[in-house]
Amino acid sequence: MNLNDLSRRIGEAWHYQRQRDWREAARAFQDLAKEAERLERTEAALHHIVDIYYGLGLSERALGNKEAALKAFNQAAALAAESFEMVKGQGEINNLVDEEDDRFMMLGTMIKQRIAEMS
């Protein structure tokens, strides 16, 4: 699967999420997670994979599947941290060139909040 197809399918999964169709969203994110695990861990791929696991966590939480939600959120948190390390710049706190490092810092914080809400 190429990243354009992956991006399109992630958009479809988020559409289910926005429509509050939790079962379809969870199914779509689960399918994407299986496929995404086979991708090489490039910066671009990791950006998508973080979104998949965060969406999966939200869907599973909405369905009342606490254990599955926490597993997905923890995976998303680890991937967000890995992505942050890739984009932050060599030994820097903030690379000041683009917002990607800020995105993953904020996303990591949001994911930790979701985990804390469930604990």
N, C-alpha and C positions, 0 to 999 in steps of 0.2 A: 504494500500500500504506500502511495506517495503522500507527502505532507499536505498537498492540496486536497486530496480525497479525505484524509484524516481531518483536516480543518472543517471541511464541509459536513462531515458526519458528526463532529463535535458540535457544530452549530445546530444540527438536527436534534441532538440529545438535549442541548440547552433549550431548544424550543419546547420539547416535552416538559422540561423543568418549569419553564415560565408558564406553561398551561396547567401546571399542577397535576400533570399526569405522571405521578411518581413511579408507577410500575413500568411504564414505557421508558421513562428517563433512566431508571435503574438498569433496565434490560439493555438499553442502548449504550450506557456507560460501561456496563460489564463486558459487552461485546468489544467495545473499543479498547478497554484495558487489556483484554486477552491479545488483541492484535498489536497494540502499542508495545507490549513487553518484548516483542520480537524486533523492534526498531533499534537501530544503533543509537546510543545515548549522545547524540549531537545536541548542541545548544537549541537549535530549532525544534528538534523532536521533544526534548525535555519540556519546553514551554507548553506543548500540546498535552504531554502526558500528565503534567501537574494539573491542568484544567480537567482532564478526564477523571482523575482520582478525587479532586475536590467536588466535582459534580456528582460523582458516585456517592461520596460521603453524604452530601446534601439529600440525595434521593433516598438512600438507605435510612437516614435519620427520619425523613418524612414518613417512611413506611413503618417506622418503629423498630427497625432492625439495628439496635444500638451497637452490637458487636461488629457487624459488617460496616456500619458507619465509622466507628472508631478505627477499624483496620484501614479503611480507605483514607480517612483524614490523616492518619499517621503516615501512610505511604505518600500522600500529597505533601505533607510537611517535610519529609525527607527529600523528596524531589525538588521542592521549592528551595531548600537549603543548598542542594547540589547545583541547581540552576543559578542561585545567587553567587555561589563561588565561581561559576564559569563566567559570569558577566560583570562582576564587580571591578575587575581590573587587577593587574599584577600588584598584590600587596596593598591595595588601596581599600579604603572604607567605602568610597563612592567614586565611580569612574568619571563623573561629570560630563561624559560624552553623550550619553543617552539616558533614558528613564528605566531601562530594563532592570538594573540592580534595585532601583526603588520599587519597581513592580513586585519583585520577588521578596523584598523585605516586607512590604505591606501584605502580600499574599501569605507569607509565613505567619505574620501576626494574626491575620484573619483565621487561618486554619487552627492556630493554637487557641484562639477564642472559641471556635466551634468545639474543640476537644474539651476545653475547660467547662463549657456549658453542659456537656454530657457527663462530666465526672461527678 
